């Protein structure tokens, strides 16, 4: 197939959207290109067009992710938009062969559509059946330096691929939403908290460094993943240990601004929070700030966690966050945390079950659910 479809064939005048849907399976690649390009807007404005004949158009689109990269780009964009529909999502998530192709393409260092593939994977990961990815394997490219577990390959793509570091065509930011959705499952929370055989590293230590990344998507997904993983109470000692995951600085820095503190308060804070530059700003997204404060509350579940937060003066940071972030949900989250930190320990204290019940039993990243205002792909 020619590299440049637009010059290899004459321009085609495309008919109605109903005919277009039929043309996506045409044998002529130039007709497929014209059909898929012109159908992209309908994937948001008239998604029902793609659900005819028992979702046959969706089944055709799934096959075309292996087509010419220009055709595949349009196809993937449509599938991202259409996967907000529960029927379409199920059709994608249950198709083992489709997922195999999607995952095998995305990890290639020269793949031109890796980012939109990551967006689609983010939506698919909202389906509970995608938990099976934890047991999936495939051969990794030598450049990735990963093992055969796909979950580890996705983690290494996310870390090494930021800002085009692995694939010049992609930043893999949307994999943060994949991790956030997966981390609602106990098995995945255990994965994030456990050293991996191939490199001996705890996955949570790989993503914690992105809590202040420039990408809104990356910060949001990582914040939700850390919060969800914090529901694994048995891992809290490792999370809080300086020789372990040492997560506390990476939760506190995003909610810290350039405020000045009393000398006694400042000297007792974690070293990372001392002598911050005058232009230091807390995360501009109030939802991220709230998520981090809720994570801190989860980490007060144990007596050791509460004692450590008192020792390193978490309260002043939360106090300033409460005063300076004009968001009711953030202030309520700060109030709940302060109630835990400022009360006496003897004869009091909520149980682990009570704290976890307050935080919710089924953590889930909400940013990519179908009924949210924010779209993963805007056409």
Secondary structure, DSSP 8 states (H G I E B T S, - for coil): --S-HHHHS-------HHHHHHHTT-S-HHHHHHHHHHHTTHHHH-GGGGGHHHHHHHHHHHHGGGS-HHHHHHHHHHHHHHTTSHHHHHHHHT-HHHHHHHHHHHTSTT-TTHHHHHHHHHHHTTSGGGGGGGG-B----GGG---SBHHHHHHHHHHHTGGGSS-TT---TTHHHHHHHHTTSHHHHHHHTSB-TTT--BHHHHHGGGTT-S-HHHHHHHHHHHHHHTT-GGGHHHHH-TTTT--HHHHHGGG--S----HHHHHHS-GGGSS--TT----S-HHHHHHHHHHHHHTTSSHHHHHHHHHTTHHHHHHHHHHH---HHHHHHHHHHHHHHHS--TT----HHHHHHHH-SS----TTSTTSS--SS--
